[in-house]
Amino acid sequence: MADFGQTVIIDRREATYVPCPLCHSSEVETLFVRHQFAYQRCCRCQMVRVNPQLTAAAIKALYRKGYESKSRFHAKGPLLIPSQQRRILAKLADIANQRGRLLDVGCFEGQFLRVAQALGWQVVGTEISTMAASFARETCGLDVRIGALETLALPAHSFDAVTFHDVVEHLPQPVHTLAEAARVLPPGGALYIWTPNFDSLTRRLILGQQWGAVIFPWHLCYFTPATLTRAIEQAGFELVSITTRNWLLDRRDRYLALQNKAGLPPRSPSVLRLHRLLDRASHPFFAWASDRGWHLGAQIGLFARKNR
């Protein structure tokens, strides 16, 4: 194993070897290696990480390259409010005891911010992509700050709720960033996290290391309900609820797609409809299993409260 902090070049991209982001241990079990990146489980806390990890500069270049291929669907026509987002915002208001100020970390072009704003929240976003943040500001009129959360020096206790949608898996030091989220919340403030579940049936029994949700090296950490709970507790939160849902039956290789100017191959509309139907049909099963402590779905939804 290379020394921590050692930098290597993989496919002309800079990457660095790192210890466990949760307990800082160097004891690991390598689960598999893909595209020269090892996927390792910590022997002490069971946290899974990619090693080496792409540096911040290399990741920023990847995001810049991939930005133009993403759809700006939410800016076209009337605002649609998915029922799941409505439920998330209602529970955040219940935890925080108000619909106050909401911070969405890694907000991209601001779709969730627009929904929250329409439902009565005062909203602010953070985003490391300058192009995405500019789109959110100029086209959607949103207050989006450019940069990583911990670099923005937002005032303490200035928000009532903080959300991370498909973001914590991108963070090199997730506990540090979550602790910054705790700092900008008052005691009793609300937290929501949505991230892939490394212990899901999809990864363990169906797609394995081919699962598209965990094979891109710019996802740096791979959580299970247990390790995500430990991370938020280290950061100063107490768990309110945790559940899993969906299948995420996607095996497209996003790293290989970087070499293709066309990006990821599109999935047919009929396949997408089938996957949505399957997710809806299986939601009662995953909810029933989560109630019994069996977190089998492909995505984790976690609510927490800042310690008083």
NORFEN-V164956 format. One record per residue. N is the residue number from 1. OMEGA is omega in whole degrees, -180 to 180 (NA if undefined). Layout:
N,OMEGA + N,OMEGA
//
This chain:
1,179 + 2,177 + 3,177 + 4,-176 + 5,178 + 6,-179 + 7,177 + 8,177 + 9,178 + 10,-178 + 11,179 + 12,176 + 13,-177 + 14,179 + 15,-175 + 16,176 + 17,-173 + 18,173 + 19,178 + 20,-179 + 21,-177 + 22,-178 + 23,176 + 24,178 + 25,175 + 26,-179 + 27,-175 + 28,168 + 29,178 + 30,-177 + 31,176 + 32,178 + 33,-179 + 34,-179 + 35,177 + 36,176 + 37,179 + 38,176 + 39,-167 + 40,175 + 41,178 + 42,-179 + 43,-179 + 44,-173 + 45,178 + 46,176 + 47,179 + 48,179 + 49,172 + 50,-179 + 51,1 + 52,178 + 53,175 + 54,179 + 55,-180 + 56,-180 + 57,180 + 58,179 + 59,179 + 60,178 + 61,178 + 62,180 + 63,180 + 64,-180 + 65,-175 + 66,-173 + 67,-172 + 68,-179 + 69,-177 + 70,-175 + 71,172 + 72,-173 + 73,-172 + 74,-179 + 75,-177 + 76,176 + 77,-178 + 78,180 + 79,175 + 80,-178 + 81,178 + 82,-177 + 83,180 + 84,179 + 85,176 + 86,179 + 87,179 + 88,-177 + 89,177 + 90,-180 + 91,176 + 92,178 + 93,179 + 94,180 + 95,-177 + 96,-178 + 97,176 + 98,167 + 99,-176 + 100,-178 + 101,-178 + 102,177 + 103,177 + 104,-176 + 105,-176 + 106,-170 + 107,-175 + 108,-176 + 109,169 + 110,-177 + 111,-179 + 112,177 + 113,179 + 114,178 + 115,-179 + 116,179 + 117,180 + 118,-179 + 119,170 + 120,178 + 121,166 + 122,-167 + 123,173 + 124,176 + 125,169 + 126,-178 + 127,179 + 128,178 + 129,179 + 130,-178 + 131,179 + 132,179 + 133,179 + 134,178 + 135,-180 + 136,-180 + 137,-170 + 138,-177 + 139,-175 + 140,178 + 141,-175 + 142,176 + 143,-179 + 144,-179 + 145,-177 + 146,177 + 147,175 + 148,-175 + 149,-174 + 150,178 + 151,-170 + 152,177 + 153,176 + 154,-178 + 155,176 + 156,176 + 157,-174 + 158,179 + 159,177 + 160,179 + 161,176 + 162,-179 + 163,176 + 164,179 + 165,-180 + 166,-177 + 167,-171 + 168,179 + 169,179 + 170,-169 + 171,178 + 172,179 + 173,-173 + 174,-179 + 175,179 + 176,-179 + 177,178 + 178,176 + 179,175 + 180,175 + 181,177 + 182,-178 + 183,-177 + 184,176 + 185,171 + 186,172 + 187,-177 + 188,178 + 189,-170 + 190,178 + 191,173 + 192,178 + 193,175 + 194,-174 + 195,177 + 196,-179 + 197,-177 + 198,179 + 199,-175 + 200,174 + 201,-178 + 202,-180 + 203,-172 + 204,-171 + 205,-173 + 206,-172 + 207,178 + 208,-178 + 209,176 + 210,-177 + 211,-176 + 212,-178 + 213,-175 + 214,-174 + 215,179 + 216,-172 + 217,175 + 218,160 + 219,-170 + 220,-177 + 221,-178 + 222,-171 + 223,164 + 224,176 + 225,-179 + 226,-178 + 227,177 + 228,177 + 229,179 + 230,-180 + 231,-178 + 232,178 + 233,176 + 234,-177 + 235,177 + 236,179 + 237,170 + 238,-178 + 239,172 + 240,178 + 241,176 + 242,-180 + 243,175 + 244,-180 + 245,173 + 246,-178 + 247,-176 + 248,-178 + 249,-177 + 250,-180 + 251,-180 + 252,-175 + 253,-176 + 254,179 + 255,177 + 256,-180 + 257,177 + 258,-178 + 259,-176 + 260,-178 + 261,180 + 262,180 + 263,-179 + 264,174 + 265,-178 + 266,173 + 267,-176 + 268,178 + 269,-179 + 270,178 + 271,178 + 272,178 + 273,179 + 274,179 + 275,178 + 276,178 + 277,179 + 278,179 + 279,-180 + 280,-178 + 281,-176 + 282,-178 + 283,178 + 284,179 + 285,-179 + 286,178 + 287,178 + 288,180 + 289,-180 + 290,178 + 291,180 + 292,177 + 293,178 + 294,-174 + 295,-169 + 296,-177 + 297,-173 + 298,-179 + 299,-179 + 300,170 + 301,-175 + 302,171 + 303,179 + 304,180 + 305,176 + 306,180 + 307,179 + 308,NA
//
